[in-house]
């Protein structure tokens, strides 16, 4: 997907590419925590209050096996593809560009959220919760605390990084973020031929 600020896709259309819209939600983390909470949907607020009442244990960057297991369990019944090599690269990277949350109760990991970031933006990469335990509150608590950690680090924007799956879109929307459109460009005739056509068209403009 092209950066969200680039929206003139007409040269690619003229060159024979297929342009597909993609959507994500951005949350500005510069607001006070009380404002962030106020802007959430009633359901997300209820989830967070319920999680606070349960007294979950929260930790960062530990139990990588639990992280893998919880994410695998949440994605196995969906059509979402997750690149295992990239995932392992994130786990073995240093703490200067990624972190993850682990939410536990009585020492048992129940939910997780994996985040990557730079100085200006943080991206939600993946998350999951223990479906067998039936504790969906832990998933919301893991993501909410990831957002709070992004705010604590002084990063201005939290990008939920894709919201095309209807159930996930509804969940992300509940955090009070703003919808951002972006575009994905797909070749219809092979990459080399398409790039040559695009080059010729741009030269003739």
N, C-alpha and C positions, 0 to 999 in steps of 0.2 A: 504494500500500500504506500502510495506517495505521501510525503509529509502533508499534514492536514491543511497547511497554509497554501499549498499549490493546488489550484482548482481549474486551471485552464487546460483541459484535456483535448481540445479540438485538433491540434496537430497529430495526436495519436489516432484519433478517429479518422482523419483524412488519410493517414498512412495505412489504414486497414486493421488497426488494433481494435480489440473489444474493450470498452471501458465499463467497469463495474463499480457501482457505489458501495462503500463500506462505511460503517458507523461506529462511533465510540462515544463514551461519556468522559468529560473532563470535569474534575472537581478542583476549584481554586482553594488551596489550603491556607491562604493568607488570613482568612476570617477567624474570629475567635471560635474556640471549641463549642461554645454555647450556640453560636450562629450556625455552625456546621450541623449540629444536632437538630436545631430547629427546622432547618431546610429539608430534613429527611421525611420520608413517607411515614405515616402512622405505623405501618407494619415493621419498618426497620427500627423505629424508635422502640417499639414493643420488644423486638428481638434483643436490642442492646440492654434495655432495662432488665429483661428476663435473665440475660447472661450475667449482668452485674449481681443480681440477687443470688445466682448459683455459686458465685465465688470461684470462678475458674482460675487456674494457674496459667500465667503467660510467660513465655520465654522466647528468646531470639537465637536463631542460627545454631540450634542443637537438634538432636534426634533426626539426622538426615534420612534414616531408614523409614521413620514414621512419615516424614514429608513425602517420600516416594510412594509409600503405600496408600496414604490418604488421597493423593492426587490420582493415582492409578484407579482407585476404587470409585472416585467421582466421575472419571472420564470413560470408564469401560462400557457404559450403556449409552454413550452419546456418539455422534458422528465426528467429534472433534479430534483432529490428529495432533499428537504431541511428539516432537522430535526428541528421542531419548538421548542422542549424543549431545545436543544443545543443552538439554536438561542437566546432564552430568557435568558439562562444562560450567554451568552456573553454580552448581553445588561446590565445585572445586575451585572456583574463583575466589578472589579476596573480598573483604568486607567493604571495600571502597566503592563498589558499584552494585551490590545486591545484598538483600537480607530476606529472611523469612521468619514468620511467626509460628509458634506452636502453642496451641491452647490445649490444656490437659485438665483432668480431674482425677484425684487420687492416683496421680502418677501415670495415667493412661492418656495418650495423645488422642484428641478428639477432632481437631481441625487444624488447618494450616493455610498460609497465604505466602506466595513467593513474589518478591518485588525486585525489579532492577531500576536503577536511577542514574541520572547525571546531575549537574548543578541546578538545572531548571525544571526537570520533569521526572516523575516516577511512573513506572508502568507496572500494572498488574500482569503477571505472567500466567499464574495458575493458582488454584486453591482447591481445597477439598475438605470433606468432613466424613466422619465415621457413620455411614448410612445404617450399619447394623445396630449402632447404639441409638439411632433415631434422634440424634441431638443436633438439629439444624441451627440452634442458637449459637453453638460453638463456632460455626462457619462465619456467621455475621460478626461475632466477637473478634475472630482472627483478622478479618478484613478491616473492621473499624480500628483496631489497634495498629494495623499496618498504616492506615491513613494518618493516625495520630503520630506515628513514628516519622512519616514523611514530613508532616508539619513541624515536628520537633527539629528535624535536620535543616529546616529553612528552605525546603524545595517548594516552589510556588504552585506546581500543578501535579495533580494525580490523574493519570490516564488509565481508565479501566480497560483499554486495549482491546476493543472489539466487542460488538454487541449485536451480532447478526442472528444468534440463536434466541428465539423468542422468550423462552423462560429465563435465560441469562440476562437478556436486555431488561426485562421487567425487574429483575433483582437489582441490577446495577442502577437503574433509574431511581430506585427507592433511596439511594444515598444522596439525592439532591444535586446531582451533577448536571452539566449542560451537554446536550447532544452536539457532536461534531461530525460532519460528513468528510469522508476522504475517498480516494479513487484508486482502484486496482486496474492495471493495464495488462491484458492478455493477448498474446500473438495468435492470429487466426491462420497464419501461413508459414510458420517457421520463423525463428528469431532473426536469422541472417537476412532473409529476403525482406522482412518487415523493416528492419533497421535501414537497409539500403533505400527502400521506398521513402522512409521518413527523411533520410539525409537529402535525397533528391528534391523532395517537396520543399524542405526548408531552404535549400540552395536557390530554388526558383522563386522564392517569395520576394 
